Amino acid sequence: MSFNTFGRAFRFTTWGESHGPALGVVIDGCPPGLELSEAKIQPFLDARRPGQSKYTTQRKEPDQVKILSGIFEGKTTGTPISLMIENVDQRSKDYSDVAKAYRPGHADYTYDAKYGFRDYRGGGRSSARETAARVAAGAVARLVVPEVSFAAYVCEIGGDAVDRGNFDSDEISRNPFFCPDAEAAKRWEQLVDDARKAGSSLGAVVECIASGVPAGWGAPVYAKMDSELAAAMMSINATKGVEIGDGFAAARLRGEENADAMRPGKGGSPEFLANHAGGTAGGIATGQPLVCRVAFKPTSSILTPVETITKDGEPAEIVTKGRHDPCVGIRGTPVVEAMMALVLADQKLLHRAQCG
């Protein structure tokens, strides 16, 4: 059985392949009466769109979204919302070698092992092209959680991290790396370009912060805010790790250091003196900013020759032609932000259903 749907109360199902005629998403459970238009979705797709700089894939896709259902007189009706994005710049001939041999690090072999055959054009369903549909769905999810603001940015590429002392939120939109540190962004220009010219790729870490999440969203045990975020982020192509709050660094602290101490605040709510837990406790939001970091591996489709095997099990060497991101984490930034919005929309509706 294949799973193409995510969420419980706010559910979305993505469909389509990298080199098919189109891809899209069907959203179910969206509350009625929310103002929605293609113009409200498009800016988020534009942020993820390929071909905007030499540091990303040169595939030219306008990624123009079309609303097919669920809207009447500019507002959501409460029925399924269907969104479609056409593919216009496929170049399937680049994948003739991939049809014969598996790309290490990609899903080529595992798709064959599961289904008995695969769509080798651009990776088919396993392509990061699928994430355009998630970003479109995330734009709708934001309408469900207007009280929450989101900020996602790249904080590390190829092992070179930003200087937190140079953090400038306005800088994120000024460079092609979604980087909050102007000095780091300058270094990354050379770093990513060198990898691109060498036919190689780099990994990255993306951080996302959601502010304004009310205390109480989430659930204990099996629908924890932490576990829902982790599942959402790990479902993104090329992700290999997720941290909430201090994450693995918390394992190096003592109990008194890791505790998010509280003192009386305004209106009876606590004032937290730290946020090592990343805005959750027991799987439930504390009211502090939710902090999530996502580790992206280096892009598997590279021009550097790599040992592999053919479909017949014979030894081979493969070079992946085509247009690929030298650092997939860069364009993964809007996807991380979208998945955070989708989780929070779902958690808000679940909380409302149980607690009113």
C-alpha positions, -999 to 999 in steps of 0.1 A, spaced: 0 0 0 13 35 -9 7 65 13 2 98 -5 -20 115 21 -8 134 52 -29 148 81 -59 139 101 -84 168 103 -67 189 77 -57 163 51 -39 167 18 -31 142 -10 -4 150 -36 -4 134 -71 16 135 -102 52 128 -114 82 148 -123 78 144 -161 41 138 -163 18 165 -177 10 180 -143 12 175 -106 -11 187 -78 -28 183 -45 -63 177 -31 -69 193 3 -98 180 24 -110 193 58 -103 230 51 -128 252 70 -153 271 48 -153 309 44 -116 315 41 -106 339 14 -85 320 -12 -73 328 -47 -44 317 -70 -27 350 -62 -25 341 -25 -8 307 -33 16 318 -61 41 338 -40 50 306 -20 54 286 -52 76 314 -66 99 311 -36 104 274 -44 104 277 -82 135 262 -100 158 281 -123 160 314 -104 198 313 -99 229 293 -109 228 277 -74 197 257 -82 184 234 -110 181 252 -144 148 235 -152 125 263 -162 91 258 -146 67 287 -141 48 267 -115 16 286 -121 -11 271 -98 -47 265 -109 -76 261 -85 -99 234 -98 -124 230 -70 -134 240 -35 -137 277 -41 -169 298 -47 -169 336 -49 -134 338 -37 -139 317 -5 -134 281 5 -166 261 6 -155 234 30 -154 208 1 -122 194 -13 -98 219 -28 -80 207 -58 -48 225 -71 -29 218 -102 6 228 -114 15 220 -150 49 206 -160 62 225 -190 100 219 -192 105 182 -190 136 168 -207 131 130 -204 159 122 -228 184 131 -201 173 99 -182 181 72 -208 210 59 -188 189 59 -156 165 35 -173 193 9 -175 212 14 -142 204 26 -107 215 59 -92 231 53 -58 214 74 -31 182 77 -51 150 57 -50 157 39 -83 165 5 -68 139 6 -40 111 15 -64 120 -14 -86 121 -37 -55 87 -25 -44 67 -21 -76 86 -43 -101 90 -13 -124 95 25 -121 91 58 -139 128 67 -144 121 101 -159 134 125 -133 127 100 -106 90 100 -112 71 101 -80 103 102 -59 114 135 -75 116 167 -54 92 181 -80 64 166 -59 72 192 -32 56 220 -53 23 205 -45 31 206 -8 40 242 -10 7 250 -26 -11 231 1 9 249 27 -3 283 14 -39 271 21 -29 258 56 -16 293 65 -51 306 62 -62 282 89 -36 295 113 -35 333 108 -23 337 144 10 320 135 40 335 117 66 314 100 103 319 93 124 293 75 161 298 65 192 278 57 216 278 86 243 255 72 256 244 38 283 219 33 293 221 69 297 259 68 272 273 94 259 309 98 271 331 126 241 335 149 255 369 159 250 381 124 214 370 122 192 394 102 157 382 92 156 408 65 186 392 48 168 360 42 150 374 11 180 393 -2 201 363 -13 195 331 -33 202 308 -2 175 320 22 204 328 45 200 352 75 238 359 76 251 381 47 287 370 53 278 333 52 257 339 20 288 354 3 309 324 13 282 300 1 283 315 -34 317 301 -40 310 269 -20 280 259 -40 294 271 -73 325 250 -68 304 219 -61 282 226 -92 312 230 -115 328 198 -101 296 179 -109 290 173 -72 266 184 -45 263 196 -9 241 190 20 224 217 41 205 223 73 172 243 73 157 258 104 121 268 108 105 288 136 67 292 141 58 320 164 23 326 179 14 290 184 -10 289 214 -3 267 244 -23 235 242 -21 225 206 -8 190 201 -16 158 220 1 133 243 15 100 232 6 93 195 -1 127 180 26 147 197 35 180 182 71 167 180 62 135 163 39 151 138 66 176 129 92 149 126 71 128 104 62 158 82 98 169 78 112 133 72 87 129 44 104 156 24 128 144 -3 165 141 8 159 147 45 180 125 68 175 141 102 151 163 123 157 182 155 131 198 177 145 226 199 181 218 210 177 183 195 208 162 199 226 190 217 202 184 246 218 151 252 250 169 262 233 191 288 227 185 325 191 185 337 192 219 353 207 233 321 181 217 298 150 226 320 130 255 306 126 274 338 94 294 344 83 324 364 49 342 367 41 361 336 13 383 324 -23 371 325 -15 340 345 6 325 318 42 316 326 73 335 314 98 309 301 135 316 308 147 293 280 134 272 251 156 242 249 125 220 242 116 240 211 81 250 221 67 217 232 64 197 264 48 162 265 39 166 229 18 198 235 27 233 225 39 255 254 32 288 237 68 295 230 81 295 194 82 261 178 118 254 166 126 227 141 158 219 121 159 196 91 191 180 76 192 176 39 217 152 23 237 161 -8 217 157 -40 220 121 -52 218 131 -89 254 142 -98 278 143 -127 306 126 -108 308 90 -119 296 65 -92 297 27 -91 264 10 -94 246 -20 -109 223 -24 -139 187 -38 -136 202 -71 -145 226 -70 -116 257 -63 -137 284 -39 -124 283 -4 -140 292 32 -135 267 60 -138 268 97 -144 234 115 -139 228 139 -167 201 165 -166 194 196 -145 198 191 -108 202 212 -77 238 213 -64 223 218 -30 187 206 -27 184 221 8 182 256 -6 149 251 -24 139 228 4 135 258 27 100 268 14 90 232 16 100 229 53 80 261 60 50 247 42 51 214 61 53 233 94 21 252 84 3 220 73 11 203 107 -1 233 126 -33 236 106 -41 200 114 -32 203 151 -54 234 155 -84 217 140 -78 186 161 -75 207 192 -107 225 184 -125 193 177 -117 179 212 -115 210 234 -137 235 216 
